[in-house]
Amino acid sequence: MEEKKKFRHELKYYINKIQFEEIKKRISFMLDTDKNTGEDGSYFIRSLYFDDYKDTSFYQVVDGISKREKYRIRYYNYDLSYICLEKKFKINNMTHKTSCRVTKEQVEDLISGKLSISKENDKLLNEFILKTKFYGYKPSVVISYNRIPYVYKAGNVRLTLDYNISIDYNTDGFFKNDNVQIPIIEESMRILEVKYDEFLPNYISWLININTLERTSYSKYLNGRKMGKAIK
């Protein structure tokens, strides 16, 4: 089953404010931004992550388990007309993601345990409903951040610059705009993510000066969970 999935490379790098501005300046002249960005070239992301009663997803990341999966619900720019349930499967630095559309009402019913399996549901949604019933999956943390995304057709490359990464300490406030957000990364730091299929073009490596960057395994989810546990 796993061999049939299309996996992508996913590399992460710490960058500071100066590197952020330099990289943004170089690639903005050469690459296109994602079509869903706003006037400033970015969009806002809010994700609600789930974990089971054993905190399996959390401890898999803590223990460095190479083969793991996470479930999350995500929307963009406070637009509740487009909400997605996503399953992210990871093996080392290779990732595979499946997703389906869900409504605000479905999310609320899912969290409260009222949502049932139906032939009308997407396969992924039915899968996750089963996970909530048999493994006790429930909301664990809300992560919010801004993202500037760039795309390059050769190699199906996607470069993203993430900043203002924060945790919303109250998962009940997932659909609210005024809930408290607490930073989970130093204010001076940003995260560059590089995703591609079979190869990363040399042109892209040169453009971001990849050999000078600090590689990291930084996980928004892990750091958000740690912060959430500290708050509680």
ABEGO torsion letter per residue (X at the ends): XAAABBBBBBBBBBBBAAAAAAAAAAAAAABBBBAABBAAGBBBBBBBBBBBAAGAAAAAAAAGBABBBBBBBBBBGGBAABBBBBBBBBBEABBBBBBBBBBAAAAAAAAAGABBBBAABBAAAAAAAAAAAAAGBBBABBBBBBBBBBBBABGGBBBBBBBGBBBBABAAAAABAABBBBBABBAABBBBBBBBBABBBAAAAAAAGAAABBBBABBAAAAAAAAAAAAX
